[in-house]
Amino acid sequence: MYTLITANRNYSSWSLRPWVLMKALGIPFADRLEPFAKPVNYDEFRAFSPTGQVPVLIDGERTVWDSLGIALYLADRHGGVWPDDAAAKAWAACVVAEMHGGFSALRNDCTMNVGVRVSPKPMRPALVKDVGRIREIFEEGLDRFGGPWLAGDRFSVVDAFYAPVAFRVRTYGLDVGRGQAWVDHILACEPMRQWEAEALIESWREESHEAELAEAGAIIADYRKAPS
């Protein structure tokens, strides 16, 4: 059986991608959580990760790292990772690559924190551009392929890669237009509900992630378990 190594449910957007993909597709794995204990966890994570980062997939003697690397590895071994339709698959490959390599303003200005709601600061032009592009992607996917998922009638890797954005949309109240239908749909699916439930019972806090959250805006609701 695979072992998937991830970090804090509240913070780790990169971890969410392969986790929700494997859960949604019914690919069994042992779930190993290595929390962010300090601002830089490189030395500790190097014990299991070549990059000192998560996520990491362990398959016997083989180590697979990076959320995209893991998705591609799984796609070679399991059906359903990519859409079946050729046009949907081509589109999905492009927007997955776009998410993997882009949207730096969204990542930096809207740090992922599942358990809170934030009144954000006025958006920088770069963030306005990122949110506008996200809206285009969501609406295009739904319009072209019919929904309710981004590339058609079933969950695929493109939904997994944009799953952290769904949490960010809710946390910061971002306007994604008609793409909100997909946000509501994925937030209601069982794997995302499980991830959120586990996030809310986390009692630890990591200083640098909390500082990024404070910089993003004013916290107006915090549903997380009180810190221990």
C-alpha positions, 0 to 999 in steps of 0.5 A, a space after each residue: 500500500 502507498 504511504 502519503 506524507 502530508 502536513 497540517 490540514 489547516 495550512 498545507 495546500 500542496 498536501 491537499 492535492 494528492 490527498 483529495 485525489 486519492 480519496 476521491 478516486 478510492 486509491 488506498 493509502 496509509 495517511 502519515 502527517 508530519 506537521 509544520 513545527 517551525 517556520 523552516 522544517 527542511 532538515 527534519 523533512 529531508 529524512 523522508 523528502 528529497 526536497 525537504 517538503 511535502 507531499 511525498 508518496 512512498 511506494 515500497 522502495 520508491 519515493 515520489 515527491 511534488 504534488 504534480 509528480 505524484 499525480 503523474 505517477 498515480 495516473 500511470 497506475 490508476 484510471 480516472 486521474 485525467 478526464 477521458 474526453 480528449 478535449 477535457 484532458 488537454 484543457 485539464 493538463 494546461 490548467 493543472 500546469 498553470 496552477 502548479 507554476 503560477 498564481 503567486 499573488 494568490 498564494 502569498 496574499 491569501 495564505 491557506 487556512 481552512 478553519 478561519 474566515 478573513 476580511 481581506 485587505 484591499 487586493 493588490 493588482 496582481 491578486 486581482 489578476 490572479 482571482 480574475 484568471 481563476 474565475 475564467 478557468 472555473 467558468 470555462 471548465 463548467 461551460 465547456 464540459 458541463 460540470 459539476 466538476 471542472 472537466 466534466 461529470 466526474 472528479 479528476 486531477 484538475 479538481 484536486 489541483 484547484 481544491 485548495 483554491 476552494 478553501 481560499 475562496 471561502 476563507 477570504 470571500 473571493 468573487 469567482 463568479 459562476 465558478 462559485 457553483 464548483 466551489 460549493 460542489 467540491 466543498 460539499 464532497 466527502 473527502 473535502 469535508 473530511 479534510 476540513 473536519 481534521 483541520 478544525 480539530 488541530 490544536 497546534 499553531 505554527 508561528 510563520 503561517 499565523 503571521 501570514 494569516 494576520 498579514 492577509 486581513 482581519 480574522 472575523 471567525 475562527 472555527 479551529 480548536 483552541 491552541 494547546 
